Amino acid sequence: MTPSLKQGDLVGFVLKGQPQIGLLTSLKGSRAILRVAGTRREQQLASRELSILKQNHNMLEMETSLPTISEVRKLSLNSRDLIAGWRLLEGERRKSKTSPTALKITELAGLLLNNDDPIHLAALWFWLNSDQPLFRVRRDHMVEARQLIDLRRIRQLRRKQQSRAQQRLDALALLIADSPLSKDQWQDLPSDLQFTINRLIELADGPEDAFLADEQALQLIKDLKLGRSLSDLRYWLIKKGWRDPHDLTTLKGSIWTKSFEGSVQAQADQLLNKFEQLSFGGDDNRLDLSDLRTYTLDDHQTQEIDDAISLQCVDQDNWIWIHIADPARLIPVDSPLDLEARARATSLYLADGLRTMLPLSVAVEVLSLRAGRRCAALSVAVVLDESGCIAGTRVCRTWIRPCYRLTYEDGDELIELAPPGDEDLSTLASLLTTRQLWRERQGALLLEQSEGRFKVKDDQPELHIVESSPARRLVSEAMILMGTVIAEFGKRQNIALPYRSQPPTQLPSATELSQLIEGPVRHAAIKRCLSRGVLGTRPMAHFSLGLSAYVQASSPIRRYADLLAHRQVVAHLGGSVPLSEHALMEQLDVLEDPLRQAQQIQREDQRHWQKVWFLKHRHEQWPALFLRWLKPQDQIALVHVECLAMDLACKIHGLIDPSPGLALIMRVLVIDPLTDQIELVAK
């Protein structure tokens, strides 16, 4: 314990890095009890941590003169006196060439101050413990003047620190400004700021928890006066030019952003170079249908052509042939291409283009059903009775040679005109219309309506409205028929397949539906009642398709579950053992996450470009029809905008109980794609 400490002393101490003053009220062994200046609380500290500022044992006198912290901080010491005192002590040291003279704080106060009242002593204590370069307080509470060489080193260090601080302030000003940084400005940023900004770019696409746990990143966010949310961060990155305004959060870091490399690309290259020379044992048993007039129908921009259709007349029976590309022939199970396709689960269709499940070169050149080329396919043949019921089927692996690569517009023309010698497509359309009517009698729901989708050209969204047409209905019904035949084949042969089903539901009554406008208004009332589809390995009814069993098997180049269905059928046809229900379900479970992610990405993609499109058309108005409330408490409703062919969430003012089909006028109230804001209103 310091012997000179006594009750009533004015003392200085450092608590949690901050200088403090207090009045020593009592001693308990090596512990001292202090009344801290400016507070009513007492503090207990080790006696060795205290520095005596003034010995005055009149407690009452000292209590009345004890200054507050704010009073001490307002008092400025005379800088000339402080410097003069330092020069005096340093000069004496240089003359005597001895170690620096050490003084008690009370002695230093006598040298530097003209006043020894408590507030000046406290101010000296605060100054000694500030960032001043002249004196240092030793562990034994003695004070000595720093040597000139130390003073110069400290001043040089301070100049560097001030320069760095100013450089940071200048950099922060650049970062706060709305304009992007030039290449030179970026290079001039301090390296620690560059590192933190790169970290922020990474965090912008990660989980919010990771962002909020990064202290360095949050400190920069605070310095930039940004909000502590990922949306605020993304908005700032876009303004600074470090993030594409059209980047999708859900797409970032997903498997669809990765290129096909290594063994995957090597296998793809091998197929490209040798696929025409490849032959397999099962190829000799394929049914050769190369002489049939075979059509493919797709949008003009479609690259993966995985389905085709033919008509064959045998003994006055019209057989509908539906051909699906056979990637199972060229892609072995668990090969690099197969594992990559399984990880992706599906091709991704975005406004700016396609992200494929398989390398595009393989999907387009090797696996697609290209016109004029002999192609391997898995085909089903169906003959219908007069009512549209299936009267006979065949399932086999085939060779086909597509004659025509048609767009839907080409197909509509051929169906309508039925030119002499090329009536097959018109006949097929008639047969499949009969089949559609049969399904409708079984309870199928025909909810066809135009659909608006955004596509991007030169970073600008264009609205494309897909209208129902004879060719589109033909292809749609043919693919449903394909799935029906494969499902019935699986049931008969007891093969595990990825069956798609939909539980039955109670729809609005015919009377209720008749009171609704036909089209989107009526469809919305029906869709609201439908249950979600179910994927399983056993056949079950599909309510909205009006089928007792159904398997999607029409797009094995684009959907991995369809490829699994093909492999099960092909295994049975070839005499090998298909996967068990358990093994198939395990593979289907693997697809669940990427399929869910793909759905989220595609939804975000269309929503983003919808906002960009509405920004461009924000001053327009559109006729709309009220469909139903989404959040009645917030007056948010679902409306159908016919000229856009879209159902949109919209805020409606002043309507208490609108009827479905009520005519409205919709406009944009708030729109900002960068901050993900859109608010549509109608009245």
TAJOUR-V852719 format. One line per field, one symbol per residue. burial: + if it has 24 or more other C-alpha atoms within 12 Angstrom, else -. A space follows every 50 residues. Layout:
BEGIN
burial=???
END
This chain:
BEGIN
burial=----++++++++++----+++++++++----++++++-----+++-++++ ++++++-----++-+++++--++---+----++-++++++---------+ ++++++-++-+++--++++++++++++++---+++++---+++++++--- -----------------+--++--++----+-------+---+---+-++ ++++++----+-----++-++--+-+-+++++++++++-+-++-++++++ ++-+++---+---+--++--+---+------+---++-++-+++++++-- -+++++++++++-----++++++++++++++-----++++++++++++++ ++-++++++++++++++++++--+++++++++++---+++--++++++++ ++++++++-+++-++--------+++++++++++++-++----+++--++ -+++++----+++------++++++++++++++++++++++---++++++ ++-+-----------+--+++++++++------+++++++++++++++++ +++++++++++++++++++++++----++----++-++--+--++-++-- +++++++++++++++------++++++++-----++++++++-+++++++ ++-------+++++++++--++++++-++++++
END
